Amino acid sequence: MYKIFMIIAIPVLLIGWAAYWLWDKKMDEEEKKQPQKNESQRLTKTKTEISDWAQQMAKFKKPEIKKPPDQYEQNNQE
């Protein structure tokens, strides 16, 4: 049963990878033929928003955590 499955599965897998490679190669050729398009306004806006957010995150400083006074210090203060 396993041998039959492998005899069928391996060629199907190889054919699938070959078809994908050919399709990918065709898409690359088509992209090279098309003229370069300017970025859309939406893409430019998104890139600026991400850049602004990254700058804000770089400036961010986490708040300092105040430790509660130790029991020994509390007893000495009283």
Secondary structure, 3 states (H helix, E strand, C coil): CHHHHHHHHHHHHHHHHHHHHHHHHHHHHHHHHCCCCCCCHHHHHHHHHHHHHHHHHHHCCCCCCCCCCCHHHHHHHC
